[in-house]
Amino acid sequence: MRKMYQELGISDAVIDFGQNVEKELKERFEALDEVAEYNQMKVIAAMQKHRVSAECFQATTGYGYNDLGRDTLEEVYATCFHGEAALVRPQITCGTHALALALMSNVRPGDEILSPVGKPYDTLEEVIGIRPSKGSLAEYGVTYAQVDLSEDGSFDFDGIRNAINERTKLVTIQRSKGYASRPTLSIARIEELIAFIKGIKPDVICMVDNCYGEFVEKREPLEVGADMMVGSLIKNLGGGLAPIGGYIVGTKECVENAAYRLTSPGLGKEVGASLGVISSFYQGLFMAPTVVNSALKTAIFAANIYERLGFCVVPNGTESRHDIIQAITFGTPEGLIAFCEGIQAAAPVDSYVTPEPWDMPGYDSKVIMAAGAFVQGSSIELSADGPLREPYTAFFQGGLTWYHGKLGILKSLQKLCDRNLVNTI
């Protein structure tokens, strides 16, 4: 084994350092396995309930009328995540598209959207109109209000109460941290927040951006009062197999509204061919609990590695996990770049490529991305990215297998060691 790692460019010092950290994580990894097993049974139960068959994997074209595989899959999603209905489509191009679809279909001119957890992820700023953009909600007369979290990461309940008014139609709750250093929201904290908001305005729509959070815990947002949960299939729920797609699960009304926005008024969910990708959607969902488990182990390993070396990591090495993202703050652009280069060098695809910062669409600063993936942009695969701005934080996620994730972290550490960017290990 040591020889294999050496052939992949890992020094004895880095190998030994990693092994010492891994030995201490055995009990924690066993606890993760138990959650993965629970979620695996949940997926199988939903698939069996809706009688998934080989016929469900057949491709449809054109209008896609009476697509058995598509319609059955949406029933599986609704059951698995405790929703009344679901929209799971390859025509939803990414997570941002899914979120934009959910927002734009469920608010009207004069309504207001409230974020009670601070600034949303960068790409949603243009959707909402925080940063002016063609076709934003602001252009259609939808206003936006925001209540920041307190300094300790707790909810500002007084601020939220004051922000809710007669025009507040939808509350958007981003579970993961995005390009921020705040804690990811646990399902328990989401439950507390939704109960508080519904206690003030029962008819408000509570939408949870569940990207990176699916199958990390045993419960999901719809089980604690959310009206919609939204995400991408090239993240957790695609299991590394879905080549495209997004989902919305929730109340029948919210999902129908989204379907009419995705296709056309009068058509809704009735059209939308599966185009030969439906089997990967099924198999990706089936594999997702195991894949998410691997990504969580990788993130915890990374946190413990870099925390020991004196870097600020969020979550820290012992905190409970509520998404698959690990933030590591390097303090210098050289550290961030070296880390991403190491992740790229560990990839099975494009390992020979050197990532460089670039002006990525939807972001307000240069971003460096390491993504040697089978599916372009798939962040359930081993990947890392970060904006080239202070404090130079890398946001690391994914790993279809724990073994690949482990290699990626060791390779990143090797890059930093080679450039004398870490203390002696």
C-alpha positions as CSV (number, residue, x, y, z in Angstrom):
1,M,0.0,0.0,0.0
2,R,2.8,2.4,0.9
3,K,4.4,1.7,-2.5
4,M,1.2,2.5,-4.3
5,Y,0.9,5.9,-2.5
6,Q,4.5,6.6,-3.2
7,E,3.9,5.9,-6.9
8,L,1.1,8.5,-6.8
9,G,3.5,11.1,-5.5
10,I,2.9,10.9,-1.7
11,S,5.9,11.1,0.6
12,D,6.4,8.8,3.6
13,A,5.9,11.8,6.0
14,V,2.5,12.6,4.5
15,I,1.5,9.0,4.4
16,D,2.4,8.5,8.1
17,F,0.6,11.8,9.1
18,G,-2.5,10.7,7.3
19,Q,-2.5,7.2,8.8
20,N,-2.2,8.6,12.3
21,V,-5.3,10.8,11.8
22,E,-7.3,8.1,10.2
23,K,-6.8,5.6,13.1
24,E,-8.4,8.1,15.4
25,L,-11.6,8.4,13.3
26,K,-12.6,4.8,13.3
27,E,-15.6,5.1,15.8
28,R,-16.8,8.2,14.0
29,F,-16.7,6.5,10.6
30,E,-18.8,3.6,12.1
31,A,-21.5,6.1,13.2
32,L,-21.6,7.5,9.6
33,D,-22.0,4.0,8.3
34,E,-25.1,3.6,10.4
35,V,-26.7,6.7,9.0
36,A,-25.9,5.6,5.5
37,E,-27.5,2.2,6.1
38,Y,-30.7,3.8,7.3
39,N,-30.9,6.1,4.3
40,Q,-30.1,3.2,2.0
41,M,-33.1,1.3,3.4
42,K,-35.3,4.4,3.0
43,V,-34.4,4.6,-0.8
44,I,-35.0,0.9,-1.3
45,A,-38.4,1.0,0.5
46,A,-39.6,3.9,-1.7
47,M,-38.5,2.1,-4.9
48,Q,-40.2,-1.1,-3.9
49,K,-43.4,0.8,-2.9
50,H,-43.7,2.3,-6.3
51,R,-42.8,-0.9,-8.1
52,V,-39.8,0.3,-10.0
53,S,-39.3,-2.1,-13.0
54,A,-37.0,-2.5,-15.9
55,E,-39.6,-0.8,-18.0
56,C,-39.0,2.4,-16.0
57,F,-35.5,2.7,-17.6
58,Q,-36.7,3.1,-21.2
59,A,-35.9,6.3,-22.9
60,T,-38.6,8.6,-24.3
61,T,-38.3,11.4,-26.8
62,G,-40.4,14.3,-28.1
63,Y,-43.1,15.4,-25.8
64,G,-42.5,12.6,-23.4
65,Y,-46.2,11.9,-22.8
66,N,-46.9,9.0,-20.4
67,D,-43.2,8.5,-19.5
68,L,-43.5,5.7,-17.0
69,G,-39.9,6.0,-15.7
70,R,-40.1,9.8,-15.2
71,D,-43.4,9.7,-13.4
72,T,-42.4,6.7,-11.2
73,L,-39.1,8.3,-10.2
74,E,-41.0,11.5,-9.1
75,E,-43.2,9.3,-7.0
76,V,-40.2,7.6,-5.5
77,Y,-38.6,11.0,-4.6
78,A,-41.9,12.3,-3.1
79,T,-42.1,9.2,-0.9
80,C,-38.5,9.1,0.1
81,F,-38.4,12.7,1.2
82,H,-41.9,12.9,2.6
83,G,-43.3,15.3,0.0
84,E,-46.7,15.4,-1.7
85,A,-45.1,15.6,-5.2
86,A,-41.8,15.9,-6.9
87,L,-40.3,17.3,-10.1
88,V,-37.1,15.5,-11.1
89,R,-36.0,16.4,-14.6
90,P,-32.9,16.5,-16.9
91,Q,-34.4,19.8,-18.2
92,I,-33.4,21.3,-14.9
93,T,-29.8,22.1,-15.8
94,C,-28.2,22.7,-12.3
95,G,-28.9,23.6,-8.7
96,T,-29.1,27.3,-9.4
97,H,-31.7,26.6,-12.1
98,A,-33.7,24.4,-9.7
99,L,-33.7,27.2,-7.1
100,A,-34.6,29.9,-9.6
101,L,-37.4,27.7,-10.9
102,A,-38.8,27.2,-7.4
103,L,-38.6,30.9,-6.5
104,M,-39.9,32.3,-9.7
105,S,-42.8,29.9,-9.9
106,N,-44.1,30.5,-6.4
107,V,-43.9,34.3,-6.1
108,R,-45.7,37.1,-8.0
109,P,-45.0,40.8,-8.5
110,G,-45.4,42.6,-5.2
111,D,-44.4,39.6,-3.1
112,E,-41.3,39.6,-1.0
113,I,-38.7,36.9,-0.4
114,L,-37.0,36.7,3.0
115,S,-33.6,35.1,3.7
116,P,-33.4,34.7,7.5
117,V,-29.9,33.1,7.3
118,G,-27.9,35.9,5.7
119,K,-26.6,36.3,2.2
120,P,-27.5,33.5,-0.2
121,Y,-25.0,31.7,-2.4
122,D,-23.3,33.9,-5.0
123,T,-25.2,32.6,-8.1
124,L,-28.6,33.3,-6.4
125,E,-27.7,37.0,-6.1
126,E,-28.5,37.6,-9.8
127,V,-31.6,35.4,-9.7
128,I,-33.0,37.5,-6.9
129,G,-31.6,40.8,-8.2
130,I,-29.3,41.6,-5.3
131,R,-26.8,42.0,-8.2
132,P,-28.7,43.5,-11.2
133,S,-29.2,40.9,-13.9
134,K,-31.5,40.5,-16.9
135,G,-34.6,38.5,-15.9
136,S,-34.1,38.7,-12.2
137,L,-37.0,38.6,-9.8
138,A,-36.3,42.3,-9.0
139,E,-37.1,43.2,-12.6
140,Y,-40.5,41.6,-12.0
141,G,-41.3,43.6,-8.9
142,V,-40.4,41.0,-6.3
143,T,-38.6,42.5,-3.4
144,Y,-36.0,40.9,-1.1
145,A,-35.2,41.2,2.6
146,Q,-32.4,39.6,4.5
147,V,-31.7,39.0,8.2
148,D,-28.1,38.1,9.0
149,L,-27.2,35.5,11.5
150,S,-25.8,36.6,14.8
151,E,-22.0,36.7,15.3
152,D,-22.1,33.3,17.0
153,G,-24.1,31.8,14.1
154,S,-27.5,31.8,15.9
155,F,-30.7,33.0,14.4
156,D,-31.7,36.7,15.0
157,F,-35.3,35.9,16.0
158,D,-36.2,39.5,16.8
159,G,-34.8,40.6,13.4
160,I,-36.8,37.8,11.6
161,R,-40.0,38.8,13.4
162,N,-39.6,42.4,12.4
163,A,-38.8,41.5,8.8
164,I,-41.9,39.4,8.2
165,N,-44.7,41.5,6.8
166,E,-47.9,41.2,4.8
167,R,-45.9,40.9,1.5
168,T,-43.6,38.1,2.7
169,K,-44.6,35.2,0.5
170,L,-41.6,32.9,0.6
171,V,-38.7,32.3,3.0
172,T,-35.6,30.8,1.5
173,I,-33.3,28.9,3.9
174,Q,-29.9,27.9,2.6
175,R,-28.8,24.9,4.5
176,S,-25.2,24.8,3.4
177,K,-22.6,27.6,4.0
178,G,-21.9,28.5,0.3
179,Y,-18.8,30.8,0.2
180,A,-19.3,31.8,3.9
181,S,-17.7,30.6,7.1
182,R,-21.0,30.2,9.0
183,P,-22.0,26.8,10.3
184,T,-24.2,24.6,8.1
185,L,-27.7,24.3,9.4
186,S,-28.7,21.0,10.9
187,I,-32.2,19.6,10.4
188,A,-32.9,20.3,14.1
189,R,-32.0,24.0,13.6
190,I,-34.1,24.2,10.4
191,E,-37.0,22.7,12.3
192,E,-36.6,25.4,15.0
193,L,-36.4,28.2,12.4
194,I,-39.4,27.0,10.4
195,A,-41.6,26.6,13.5
196,F,-40.8,30.1,14.5
197,I,-41.6,31.6,11.1
198,K,-44.8,29.6,10.7
199,G,-45.8,30.7,14.2
200,I,-45.7,34.3,12.9
201,K,-47.2,33.7,9.4
202,P,-48.5,30.2,8.9
203,D,-49.2,30.5,5.1
204,V,-45.7,31.6,4.2
205,I,-43.8,29.2,1.9
206,C,-40.6,27.8,3.5
207,M,-38.1,26.7,0.9
208,V,-34.9,24.9,1.8
209,D,-31.9,25.0,-0.5
210,N,-30.8,21.4,0.4
211,C,-27.7,21.3,-1.9
212,Y,-24.9,19.2,-0.3
213,G,-27.2,18.2,2.6
214,E,-29.2,15.2,1.3
215,F,-28.6,11.9,3.2
216,V,-26.2,13.5,5.6
217,E,-28.7,13.0,8.4
218,K,-31.6,10.6,8.8
219,R,-34.2,13.4,8.4
220,E,-34.8,15.8,5.6
221,P,-36.3,19.3,5.5
222,L,-39.8,18.3,4.5
223,E,-40.0,16.2,7.7
224,V,-39.6,19.3,9.8
225,G,-42.1,21.7,8.2
226,A,-40.5,22.9,4.9
227,D,-42.9,23.3,2.0
228,M,-40.1,22.7,-0.6
229,M,-36.7,21.2,-0.7
230,V,-34.6,21.9,-3.8
231,G,-31.3,20.6,-5.1
232,S,-29.0,19.4,-7.9
233,L,-28.5,15.9,-9.3
234,I,-24.8,16.4,-9.9
235,K,-24.5,16.8,-6.2
236,N,-25.6,14.3,-3.5
237,L,-28.7,12.7,-4.9
238,G,-27.2,11.9,-8.3
239,G,-24.8,9.5,-6.7
240,G,-22.1,10.5,-9.2
241,L,-24.1,8.8,-12.0
242,A,-26.7,11.4,-13.0
243,P,-25.2,13.4,-15.9
244,I,-27.4,16.4,-15.4
245,G,-30.6,17.4,-13.6
246,G,-32.2,18.9,-10.6
247,Y,-35.2,18.3,-8.3
248,I,-37.9,20.0,-6.4
249,V,-39.9,18.1,-3.8
250,G,-42.7,19.5,-1.6
251,T,-46.3,20.4,-1.5
252,K,-48.4,19.6,-4.6
253,E,-49.1,23.2,-5.2
254,C,-45.5,24.3,-5.0
255,V,-44.3,21.5,-7.3
256,E,-47.2,22.1,-9.8
257,N,-46.3,25.8,-10.0
258,A,-42.7,24.9,-10.7
259,A,-43.7,22.4,-13.4
260,Y,-45.8,25.1,-15.2
261,R,-42.8,27.4,-15.1
262,L,-40.4,24.7,-16.3
263,T,-42.5,23.8,-19.3
264,S,-45.6,25.9,-20.0
265,P,-48.9,26.9,-18.5
266,G,-51.3,24.1,-19.3
267,L,-48.6,21.5,-19.8
268,G,-46.7,21.3,-16.6
269,K,-45.5,17.8,-15.6
270,E,-47.2,16.1,-18.6
271,V,-44.3,16.8,-20.9
272,G,-40.5,16.5,-20.7
273,A,-38.9,13.4,-22.3
274,S,-36.3,11.5,-20.2
275,L,-34.0,11.2,-23.2
276,G,-32.1,8.1,-22.1
277,V,-30.8,9.4,-18.8
278,I,-33.5,8.1,-16.5
279,S,-31.7,4.9,-15.5
280,S,-28.8,6.9,-14.2
281,F,-31.2,9.0,-12.1
282,Y,-32.6,5.8,-10.5
283,Q,-29.2,4.2,-10.0
284,G,-27.7,7.4,-8.8
285,L,-30.4,7.8,-6.1
286,F,-29.8,4.2,-5.1
287,M,-26.1,4.8,-4.7
288,A,-26.4,8.2,-3.1
289,P,-26.4,7.2,0.6
290,T,-23.2,5.3,0.1
291,V,-21.6,8.0,-2.0
292,V,-22.6,10.7,0.5
293,N,-21.1,8.6,3.3
294,S,-17.7,8.5,1.4
295,A,-17.8,12.2,0.9
296,L,-18.5,12.8,4.6
297,K,-15.6,10.6,5.7
298,T,-13.4,12.5,3.3
299,A,-14.5,15.9,4.7
300,I,-14.0,14.8,8.3
301,F,-10.5,13.5,7.4
302,A,-9.7,16.8,5.7
303,A,-10.8,18.8,8.7
304,N,-8.7,16.8,11.1
305,I,-5.6,16.9,8.8
306,Y,-5.6,20.6,8.3
307,E,-6.8,21.6,11.8
308,R,-3.7,19.8,13.2
309,L,-1.6,21.9,10.9
310,G,-3.0,25.1,12.4
311,F,-5.5,26.1,9.7
312,C,-9.0,27.3,10.5
313,V,-11.5,24.7,9.4
314,V,-15.3,24.8,9.3
315,P,-16.7,22.5,10.6
316,N,-13.8,21.7,13.0
317,G,-12.5,18.2,13.4
318,T,-15.0,17.1,16.1
319,E,-18.2,19.0,15.2
320,S,-21.3,17.1,13.9
321,R,-21.7,17.2,10.1
322,H,-24.8,18.6,8.3
323,D,-23.5,18.8,4.7
324,I,-20.5,17.4,2.8
325,I,-18.6,20.7,2.4
326,Q,-15.4,21.3,4.3
327,A,-14.0,24.9,4.4
328,I,-10.3,25.3,5.0
329,T,-8.9,28.8,5.3
330,F,-5.3,29.2,4.1
331,G,-4.9,33.0,4.5
332,T,-2.9,33.3,1.3
333,P,-3.7,32.8,-2.4
334,E,-0.7,30.5,-2.7
335,G,-2.2,28.1,-0.1
336,L,-5.6,28.1,-1.8
337,I,-4.1,27.5,-5.2
338,A,-1.7,24.7,-4.0
339,F,-4.6,22.9,-2.3
340,C,-6.8,23.0,-5.4
341,E,-3.8,21.8,-7.5
342,G,-3.5,18.8,-5.2
343,I,-7.1,17.8,-5.5
344,Q,-6.9,18.1,-9.3
345,A,-3.7,16.0,-9.4
346,A,-5.5,13.2,-7.5
347,A,-8.4,13.0,-10.1
348,P,-9.0,10.1,-12.4
349,V,-9.9,12.6,-15.2
350,D,-7.7,15.5,-16.2
351,S,-5.1,14.8,-13.4
352,Y,-2.4,16.4,-15.6
353,V,-4.3,19.7,-15.8
354,T,-3.3,22.7,-13.6
355,P,-6.3,24.7,-12.4
356,E,-6.1,28.4,-12.7
357,P,-8.4,31.2,-11.3
358,W,-10.9,32.6,-13.8
359,D,-13.9,34.8,-14.1
360,M,-16.6,32.2,-13.7
361,P,-20.2,33.2,-14.7
362,G,-22.4,34.1,-11.7
363,Y,-19.5,35.0,-9.4
364,D,-18.2,38.5,-8.4
365,S,-14.5,37.5,-8.1
366,K,-12.1,35.1,-9.8
367,V,-12.7,31.5,-8.7
368,I,-10.3,28.6,-8.8
369,M,-11.8,25.1,-9.3
370,A,-10.4,21.6,-9.1
371,A,-12.8,19.2,-10.8
372,G,-11.3,16.2,-12.5
373,A,-14.7,14.6,-12.8
374,F,-16.6,12.2,-15.0
375,V,-19.5,14.6,-15.1
376,Q,-18.6,18.2,-15.7
377,G,-19.0,20.3,-12.6
378,S,-20.1,17.4,-10.5
379,S,-19.4,18.4,-6.9
380,I,-20.4,15.0,-5.4
381,E,-17.2,13.9,-7.1
382,L,-13.8,14.9,-5.5
383,S,-13.7,18.6,-6.1
384,A,-12.7,21.9,-4.5
385,D,-13.1,25.6,-5.3
386,G,-12.7,29.0,-3.8
387,P,-12.9,32.6,-4.6
388,L,-9.6,34.4,-4.9
389,R,-10.3,36.9,-2.2
390,E,-9.5,37.2,1.5
391,P,-9.3,35.1,3.6
392,Y,-8.5,32.6,0.8
393,T,-10.7,29.8,1.8
394,A,-11.0,26.5,-0.1
395,F,-14.4,24.8,-0.1
396,F,-13.8,21.1,-0.5
397,Q,-16.5,18.4,-1.2
398,G,-17.2,15.1,-2.7
399,G,-15.4,11.8,-3.2
400,L,-17.4,9.0,-4.8
401,T,-15.3,6.6,-2.7
402,W,-13.6,7.1,0.6
403,Y,-10.3,5.8,-0.8
404,H,-10.2,8.4,-3.6
405,G,-11.2,11.1,-1.2
406,K,-8.3,10.1,1.1
407,L,-5.9,10.2,-1.8
408,G,-7.1,13.7,-2.7
409,I,-6.5,15.1,0.8
410,L,-3.0,13.5,1.0
411,K,-2.2,14.9,-2.5
412,S,-3.3,18.4,-1.5
413,L,-1.1,18.2,1.7
414,Q,1.8,17.0,-0.4
415,K,1.5,20.1,-2.7
416,L,1.5,22.4,0.3
417,C,4.5,20.6,1.8
418,D,6.4,20.8,-1.5
419,R,6.0,24.6,-1.4
420,N,6.8,25.0,2.2
421,L,3.3,26.3,3.0
422,V,2.8,24.1,6.1
423,N,4.7,23.6,9.3
424,T,6.7,20.4,9.6
425,I,4.5,17.3,9.8
